[in-house]
């Protein structure tokens, strides 16, 4: 298969998946909000925000580092087996630590004791995430597998919501369905890797495990720091506001995240390809990144403007008149799809591929400090509005730091490259 055809196939597969990720929340969110109510929805969102920390912890930095390693070793079955075995071993170790932390948390912290069943049920998302080797399929550039399995998972979840959840008392079905979807595709994904790609599972050596920890460390720090101003918004708001207010903010945030998910197929398709293209030509790689930057700027810019202008009818028609308090939150967050699109281009496609992982990690750490200070000041005073402004200002801060760094390194991906080698694209 030619490079262009493979890229197109991968993009269409991921675009289909992300299309469902965009459509299905729009279908299920209004129903779920009205059936379980803002209070239970807020509690569900709080539990998901909490478990997301464990997902980030077990992801470590493998979704980027292991993807690159798999991409470069795709023709070597023995090396692929070694990488797969060592990465999965580390992730399972991190999952065991996560479960221990969860048990201690729900046992001794009052905030979590009353709803401990909810947190254990939601933890299935972390289990399924560890089992599903997304990084392997991305590295092999076989995104169709990811797409098909995610479509199955999302479809089961959506159908289950409409069939099983009929009132607030049945809110526990939401984490059950979510976790079952994650675990199911995780097991199927493992089966495909072992039997289709003939990957042999072996116990990795101590050096191999240490190597994986070292390779993923900078990305892990970046991801963890990022979580302090993404996931932590909902999590910290839950300590200062009622579940109902958390529900209002979460509904606005989920709309924004659904829109932003459109970026993922572009980034996931281009990232492993750039890892190889960069080895042949820096100029060509920068030219490709510039094209992605233009595409994301146009698409996300239009969507951001649309959300800001049509926030009121979007909420009143989509969520219902009882969720009018979500409207100003959505208007504050409307520009985020564009900002997040730029951050993905500058951070993932450019800084990581050009081996500026440590510098990117420092940017995220700086942003997390900025975010924590903003949260301490704004959330206790302004609740959901303070949370929205914290989220927006932090993302703007991150993107500005990335632009400054790339400018200093003469990596002006927002400019068209005058000289670019085109043979890599053939």
Backbone torsions as a table, in degrees:
resi	resn	phi	psi	omega
1	UNK	NA	131.3	-179.7
2	UNK	-67.6	161.1	-178.3
3	UNK	-60.4	-45.9	-178.2
4	UNK	-63.3	-42.1	-178.7
5	UNK	-66.0	-40.6	179.0
6	UNK	-64.2	-43.3	177.9
7	UNK	-61.9	-42.0	-179.9
8	UNK	-65.7	-43.2	178.7
9	UNK	-61.5	-45.7	179.1
10	UNK	-62.8	-42.4	-179.4
11	UNK	-64.4	-45.1	-178.9
12	UNK	-64.8	-37.2	178.1
13	UNK	-63.6	-48.8	-179.9
14	UNK	-69.4	-34.5	178.6
15	UNK	-64.8	-38.2	176.7
16	UNK	-62.4	-45.1	179.3
17	UNK	-62.6	-47.1	-178.8
18	UNK	-70.2	-26.9	173.9
19	UNK	-61.4	-42.0	176.0
20	UNK	-68.0	-38.9	176.6
21	UNK	-61.2	-26.7	177.4
22	UNK	-83.0	-43.5	-174.5
23	UNK	-77.0	-46.5	-174.2
24	UNK	-61.2	-42.0	174.9
25	UNK	-61.5	-34.9	178.8
26	UNK	-66.0	-31.9	178.7
27	UNK	-77.4	-46.3	-173.8
28	UNK	-84.1	-30.3	-175.2
29	UNK	-58.8	-50.7	179.2
30	UNK	-59.8	-41.4	-179.9
31	UNK	-63.4	-47.4	-177.5
32	UNK	-64.6	-42.7	179.3
33	UNK	-60.7	-40.5	-177.9
34	UNK	-78.3	-30.9	-178.0
35	UNK	-78.7	-49.4	-177.7
36	UNK	-89.9	-18.8	179.8
37	UNK	85.5	159.6	-177.2
38	UNK	-62.7	-30.7	-178.0
39	UNK	-67.0	-52.8	179.0
40	UNK	-66.9	-36.3	177.6
41	UNK	-63.5	-39.0	176.7
42	UNK	-63.4	-39.2	178.4
43	UNK	-66.1	-42.4	177.3
44	UNK	-61.4	-43.9	-179.5
45	UNK	-64.1	-38.8	178.5
46	UNK	-63.5	-43.0	-179.3
47	UNK	-66.8	-37.9	177.7
48	UNK	-66.9	-37.9	177.0
49	UNK	-62.8	-39.4	179.4
50	UNK	-65.5	-48.0	-178.4
51	UNK	-68.6	-25.1	177.8
52	UNK	-59.3	-30.1	176.2
53	UNK	-60.3	-40.2	179.5
54	UNK	-70.6	-34.4	176.6
55	UNK	-64.4	-43.8	177.3
56	UNK	-63.6	-39.7	-179.0
57	UNK	-64.2	-45.0	-178.7
58	UNK	-77.2	-24.5	173.8
59	UNK	-67.6	-31.4	-178.0
60	UNK	52.2	-113.8	174.4
61	UNK	-128.9	17.3	-168.9
62	UNK	-70.9	-29.1	-178.5
63	UNK	-64.1	-16.3	174.8
64	UNK	-110.8	-51.0	-176.6
65	UNK	-67.4	-48.2	-179.3
66	UNK	-67.9	-33.2	175.7
67	UNK	-59.4	-44.8	178.7
68	UNK	-63.2	-45.1	-177.9
69	UNK	-63.6	-41.9	178.4
70	UNK	-64.5	-40.7	-179.5
71	UNK	-61.0	-40.3	-177.8
72	UNK	-79.0	-18.9	-177.0
73	UNK	-113.5	19.0	-170.5
74	UNK	-62.3	-22.9	-178.5
75	UNK	-91.6	-3.9	-175.8
76	UNK	-112.4	98.2	-175.8
77	UNK	-59.9	-39.4	-178.8
78	UNK	-64.9	-45.0	179.8
79	UNK	-67.2	-38.2	177.2
80	UNK	-60.2	-41.5	-179.9
81	UNK	-64.1	-40.8	178.8
82	UNK	-64.2	-46.2	180.0
83	UNK	-62.6	-46.7	-178.0
84	UNK	-61.3	-47.3	-177.9
85	UNK	-62.4	-44.5	-177.4
86	UNK	-69.4	-40.1	179.4
87	UNK	-66.0	-45.9	-179.2
88	UNK	-64.5	-36.9	178.2
89	UNK	-62.5	-46.3	179.1
90	UNK	-62.7	-42.2	-178.9
91	UNK	-65.3	-37.7	177.8
92	UNK	-68.3	-36.9	175.8
93	UNK	-62.5	-44.1	179.4
94	UNK	-66.2	-33.7	177.3
95	UNK	-66.1	-40.8	178.5
96	UNK	-62.5	-41.4	177.0
97	UNK	-63.7	-40.3	-179.9
98	UNK	-61.9	-44.2	179.6
99	UNK	-62.2	-40.6	178.1
100	UNK	-62.4	-43.4	178.3
101	UNK	-62.8	-41.3	178.9
102	UNK	-61.6	-45.0	-180.0
103	UNK	-60.3	-45.5	178.9
104	UNK	-62.9	-42.0	-177.2
105	UNK	-63.4	-50.4	-176.2
106	UNK	-75.0	-14.5	179.9
107	UNK	-86.8	-37.4	-170.4
108	UNK	-113.7	-14.5	-178.8
109	UNK	-101.9	117.8	-174.3
110	UNK	-54.9	-38.3	-178.2
111	UNK	-55.2	-29.7	-174.1
112	UNK	-103.7	-12.0	-172.0
113	UNK	-67.3	-39.4	-175.5
114	UNK	-68.1	-25.4	-176.3
115	UNK	-121.4	36.7	-175.6
116	UNK	-61.5	-33.8	179.1
117	UNK	-62.3	-40.9	178.7
118	UNK	-58.7	-43.7	-177.5
119	UNK	-69.3	-38.4	177.8
120	UNK	-67.4	-39.1	178.2
121	UNK	-66.0	-39.3	179.7
122	UNK	-70.1	-26.0	-179.5
123	UNK	-61.6	-19.3	176.7
124	UNK	-58.8	-26.2	176.3
125	UNK	-61.8	-40.8	179.0
126	UNK	-67.8	-39.3	179.1
127	UNK	-62.5	-49.6	-179.6
128	UNK	-63.2	-36.5	179.9
129	UNK	-64.5	-36.8	177.5
130	UNK	-69.0	-41.1	-177.1
131	UNK	-68.7	-32.2	-175.3
132	UNK	-86.0	109.0	-176.3
133	UNK	-82.3	67.8	179.3
134	UNK	-55.3	-41.7	-177.3
135	UNK	-59.2	-32.7	179.5
136	UNK	-68.9	-48.5	-178.6
137	UNK	-66.1	-35.6	177.2
138	UNK	-66.1	-43.0	179.9
139	UNK	-64.3	-35.6	177.1
140	UNK	-79.7	-6.9	-176.9
141	UNK	57.6	39.9	174.8
142	UNK	-112.7	68.6	-175.0
143	UNK	-72.0	-16.7	-178.9
144	UNK	-60.8	-36.6	179.3
145	UNK	-62.1	-47.1	178.7
146	UNK	-58.8	-44.6	-176.8
147	UNK	-61.8	-49.8	-177.7
148	UNK	-61.9	-46.6	-178.2
149	UNK	-65.4	-39.7	178.7
150	UNK	-68.0	-36.2	177.0
151	UNK	-62.0	-43.8	178.1
152	UNK	-60.7	-46.5	-179.1
153	UNK	-61.5	-48.5	-178.3
154	UNK	-64.8	-36.3	-179.2
155	UNK	-67.4	-43.6	177.8
156	UNK	-60.4	-44.2	-179.9
157	UNK	-62.0	-46.3	-177.1
158	UNK	-64.2	-47.5	178.8
159	UNK	-61.6	-42.9	179.9
160	UNK	-61.0	-39.4	179.3
161	UNK	-59.6	-47.9	-178.0
162	UNK	-70.1	-30.2	-177.2
163	UNK	-84.2	-41.3	-170.4
164	UNK	-99.6	-31.1	-174.7
165	UNK	-94.1	107.3	-176.9
166	UNK	-118.9	-7.3	-179.4
167	UNK	-166.8	172.1	-178.2
168	UNK	-56.9	-32.0	-177.3
169	UNK	-69.0	-15.6	-177.8
170	UNK	-102.9	21.8	-176.6
171	UNK	-64.7	-22.4	-179.4
172	UNK	-68.5	-18.4	176.0
173	UNK	-64.3	-25.8	-178.5
174	UNK	-63.5	-54.2	177.2
175	UNK	-66.0	-31.1	178.4
176	UNK	-62.9	-48.3	-179.6
177	UNK	-65.1	-41.5	178.4
178	UNK	-59.5	-49.5	-177.2
179	UNK	-66.4	-40.5	178.2
180	UNK	-61.9	-39.6	177.9
181	UNK	-62.5	-46.1	179.9
182	UNK	-62.1	-47.8	-175.6
183	UNK	-68.3	-38.6	-178.9
184	UNK	-61.1	-50.7	-178.6
185	UNK	-71.0	-25.4	176.1
186	UNK	-64.4	-45.7	179.8
187	UNK	-66.5	-41.4	178.5
188	UNK	-64.6	-41.1	178.3
189	UNK	-59.9	-43.2	177.4
190	UNK	-62.5	-42.2	179.5
191	UNK	-59.4	-43.7	-179.2
192	UNK	-64.8	-44.1	-179.3
193	UNK	-61.0	-43.8	-175.2
194	UNK	-73.1	-43.0	-171.9
195	UNK	-96.3	-32.0	179.3
196	UNK	-83.5	-44.2	-177.2
197	UNK	-92.6	0.3	176.0
198	UNK	57.9	39.6	178.1
199	UNK	-80.9	128.6	-179.1
200	UNK	-97.0	122.4	-179.5
201	UNK	-81.4	131.2	177.7
202	UNK	-142.5	160.7	178.1
203	UNK	-79.0	117.3	-177.1
204	UNK	-71.5	156.6	177.6
205	UNK	-76.5	166.7	178.3
206	UNK	-61.0	-40.2	-179.8
207	UNK	-63.8	-37.9	179.3
208	UNK	-66.5	-39.9	178.1
209	UNK	-65.9	-45.8	178.6
210	UNK	-60.9	-39.6	178.8
211	UNK	-59.8	-44.4	-179.6
212	UNK	-65.2	-39.3	177.0
213	UNK	-62.2	-43.3	-179.3
214	UNK	-67.2	-43.2	-178.1
215	UNK	-63.3	-38.5	-175.1
216	UNK	-90.6	-4.0	-171.8
217	UNK	-60.2	-50.2	-176.5
218	UNK	-62.5	-40.3	178.2
219	UNK	-68.0	-38.3	177.8
220	UNK	-61.1	-45.5	178.0
221	UNK	-60.0	-42.2	178.6
222	UNK	-62.2	-46.8	-179.1
223	UNK	-64.9	-40.8	-179.8
224	UNK	-66.8	-42.9	178.1
225	UNK	-62.6	-39.9	178.5
226	UNK	-61.1	-39.1	-178.0
227	UNK	-63.2	-24.5	179.8
228	UNK	-66.4	-22.1	178.4
229	UNK	-119.4	12.4	173.1
230	UNK	-118.5	-76.4	179.3
231	UNK	-61.0	-38.5	-175.3
232	UNK	-65.0	-21.6	178.5
233	UNK	-57.8	-52.4	178.8
234	UNK	-66.7	-41.8	-176.5
235	UNK	-61.9	-49.0	-178.4
236	UNK	-71.5	-36.9	176.2
237	UNK	-57.3	-34.7	179.4
238	UNK	-62.4	-21.2	178.8
239	UNK	-85.8	-19.9	-175.6
240	UNK	-111.2	-13.3	-175.8
241	UNK	-133.9	166.1	179.6
242	UNK	-71.4	164.9	177.3
243	UNK	-61.4	-30.8	179.8
244	UNK	-64.3	-45.7	178.9
245	UNK	-65.2	-39.6	175.4
246	UNK	-59.4	-38.0	178.3
247	UNK	-63.4	-40.7	178.3
248	UNK	-62.0	-48.7	-179.0
249	UNK	-65.2	-42.5	-177.7
250	UNK	-63.1	-37.0	179.6
251	UNK	-65.1	-40.5	177.0
252	UNK	-66.3	-42.8	-178.8
253	UNK	-65.4	-38.6	-179.8
254	UNK	-65.9	-34.9	175.9
255	UNK	-63.3	-45.3	179.5
256	UNK	-64.0	-43.3	-179.6
257	UNK	-65.9	-35.9	177.8
258	UNK	-62.9	-42.6	178.5
259	UNK	-66.3	-43.4	-178.2
260	UNK	-66.1	-25.0	-178.9
261	UNK	-60.8	-17.0	178.3
262	UNK	-61.9	-26.6	-178.7
263	UNK	-68.0	-33.6	-170.3
264	UNK	-53.6	-47.3	-178.3
265	UNK	-61.8	-31.7	178.5
266	UNK	-67.5	-50.3	-177.4
267	UNK	-63.9	-46.4	-176.5
268	UNK	-67.8	-30.2	178.1
269	UNK	-75.3	-43.6	-174.1
270	UNK	-78.1	-33.7	-172.8
271	UNK	-54.6	-56.7	-179.3
272	UNK	-65.3	-31.5	177.9
273	UNK	-65.6	-41.6	178.9
274	UNK	-64.1	-33.3	179.7
275	UNK	-57.3	-36.7	179.6
276	UNK	-85.9	-40.9	-178.7
277	UNK	-60.3	-34.5	-178.5
278	UNK	-65.2	-29.8	179.6
279	UNK	-69.3	-23.5	-179.6
280	UNK	-93.7	-37.1	-176.0
281	UNK	-160.7	118.8	176.1
282	UNK	-65.2	-42.5	-177.9
283	UNK	-63.6	-40.7	-179.9
284	UNK	-66.6	-40.6	178.7
285	UNK	-60.9	-43.5	179.1
286	UNK	-65.6	-35.0	178.0
287	UNK	-64.6	-40.9	178.6
288	UNK	-64.9	-44.5	179.7
289	UNK	-61.1	-39.3	179.3
290	UNK	-61.3	-41.4	178.9
291	UNK	-63.4	-40.7	177.7
292	UNK	-64.7	-40.0	178.7
293	UNK	-59.1	-45.4	179.8
294	UNK	-63.7	-44.5	-179.7
295	UNK	-60.0	-47.1	-178.6
296	UNK	-69.1	-38.2	178.9
297	UNK	-60.4	-45.2	-179.1
298	UNK	-68.2	-48.9	-175.8
299	UNK	-68.8	-49.0	-178.3
300	UNK	-71.8	-31.1	177.1
301	UNK	-63.0	-44.6	178.6
302	UNK	-63.3	-43.8	-179.4
303	UNK	-66.2	-39.5	178.7
304	UNK	-62.2	-44.1	178.2
305	UNK	-63.0	-42.2	-178.8
306	UNK	-62.6	-42.7	-180.0
307	UNK	-65.0	-42.7	179.8
308	UNK	-64.1	-41.7	-177.3
309	UNK	-74.2	-40.3	-173.3
310	UNK	-106.2	24.3	-178.2
311	UNK	-59.0	-42.7	-176.9
312	UNK	-63.4	-55.9	178.6
313	UNK	-64.6	-30.6	179.0
314	UNK	-61.5	-42.7	-179.7
315	UNK	-76.2	-47.8	-175.0
316	UNK	-65.6	-37.7	179.9
317	UNK	-83.1	-43.1	-175.5
318	UNK	-77.1	-43.0	-175.2
319	UNK	-104.0	-28.4	-178.6
320	UNK	113.9	154.7	-176.5
321	UNK	-63.2	-23.1	179.9
322	UNK	-71.7	-7.5	-179.9
323	UNK	-107.9	28.0	-179.1
324	UNK	-60.8	-26.6	179.5
325	UNK	-66.1	-12.9	178.0
326	UNK	-78.1	-23.1	-174.4
327	UNK	-56.9	-55.4	-179.9
328	UNK	-62.9	-29.5	177.4
329	UNK	-67.2	-41.3	178.8
330	UNK	-66.0	-35.9	178.6
331	UNK	-67.5	-37.6	177.3
332	UNK	-65.2	-41.6	-174.3
333	UNK	-86.3	-3.5	-171.8
334	UNK	-57.1	-33.6	-176.1
335	UNK	-78.8	-9.9	-175.4
336	UNK	-59.5	-40.4	178.7
337	UNK	-54.1	-40.5	178.4
338	UNK	-68.5	-46.3	-179.1
339	UNK	-62.0	-44.8	179.9
340	UNK	-66.7	-34.2	176.3
341	UNK	-61.6	-47.0	177.2
342	UNK	-61.5	-42.9	-178.6
343	UNK	-61.2	-37.2	177.5
344	UNK	-65.3	-41.1	179.0
345	UNK	-66.6	-48.8	-177.2
346	UNK	-69.0	-41.6	-174.8
347	UNK	-83.4	-63.0	-173.6
348	UNK	-73.1	-54.2	-175.4
349	UNK	-69.5	-36.5	-173.4
350	UNK	-98.8	-62.3	-172.4
351	UNK	-65.2	-42.1	-179.3
352	UNK	-70.8	-43.9	-179.7
353	UNK	-65.6	-30.2	178.3
354	UNK	-90.9	15.1	174.7
355	UNK	61.8	42.1	172.3
356	UNK	-108.7	44.0	-177.1
357	UNK	-64.4	-41.6	-179.0
358	UNK	-64.7	-41.8	179.3
359	UNK	-65.9	-38.2	176.6
360	UNK	-64.9	-39.4	177.7
361	UNK	-60.2	-41.5	179.2
362	UNK	-65.3	-37.1	177.8
363	UNK	-62.1	-45.4	-179.3
364	UNK	-66.7	-36.4	176.8
365	UNK	-64.4	-43.6	177.3
366	UNK	-60.2	-41.8	-180.0
367	UNK	-66.3	-37.4	179.3
368	UNK	-65.6	-38.0	176.4
369	UNK	-63.9	-45.2	176.3
370	UNK	-58.0	-43.3	-178.2
371	UNK	-66.5	-44.3	-179.6
372	UNK	-60.7	-43.5	178.2
373	UNK	-61.8	-43.3	178.8
374	UNK	-63.2	-42.1	179.2
375	UNK	-61.8	-44.8	-178.6
376	UNK	-60.6	-36.7	-178.1
377	UNK	-82.6	-46.4	-168.4
378	UNK	-89.7	-40.6	-173.5
379	UNK	-66.0	-47.5	178.5
380	UNK	-60.7	-31.8	-177.3
381	UNK	-84.8	-43.0	-170.6
382	UNK	-118.3	9.1	174.8
383	UNK	48.4	-121.0	-174.3
384	UNK	-64.7	-31.7	179.7
385	UNK	-72.2	-39.0	175.4
386	UNK	-63.9	-36.0	177.8
387	UNK	-65.7	-43.6	179.8
388	UNK	-62.7	-45.3	-179.6
389	UNK	-67.2	-36.4	176.2
390	UNK	-60.6	-45.3	179.4
391	UNK	-60.5	-47.1	-177.9
392	UNK	-66.6	-50.1	-176.5
393	UNK	-62.6	-36.7	-179.2
394	UNK	-68.1	-42.3	178.8
395	UNK	-64.2	-38.0	176.6
396	UNK	-64.2	-43.0	179.2
397	UNK	-59.7	-45.5	179.5
398	UNK	-60.3	-48.0	-176.3
399	UNK	-64.1	-39.2	177.8
400	UNK	-63.2	-42.8	178.2
401	UNK	-62.0	-40.1	177.9
402	UNK	-63.2	-44.0	179.9
403	UNK	-61.6	-43.7	179.4
404	UNK	-60.8	-44.5	-179.1
405	UNK	-64.1	-47.8	-179.0
406	UNK	-64.4	-34.8	177.7
407	UNK	-62.0	-44.7	179.8
408	UNK	-64.6	-31.2	-179.2
409	UNK	-89.4	5.3	-179.6
410	UNK	60.2	35.1	176.1
411	UNK	-107.9	70.7	-174.7
412	UNK	-85.3	75.6	-174.8
413	UNK	-69.6	-13.1	177.3
414	UNK	-81.6	-7.1	177.9
415	UNK	-105.3	149.5	176.5
416	UNK	-74.3	132.7	179.6
417	UNK	-77.9	131.3	-179.1
418	UNK	-72.9	-37.8	-179.1
419	UNK	-121.6	119.3	179.2
420	UNK	-138.9	138.6	178.5
421	UNK	-85.1	125.3	-173.8
422	UNK	-98.4	-9.8	-172.9
423	UNK	-65.1	-25.8	-179.2
424	UNK	-64.2	-29.6	-177.0
425	UNK	-79.0	-8.9	-176.3
426	UNK	-78.0	NA	NA
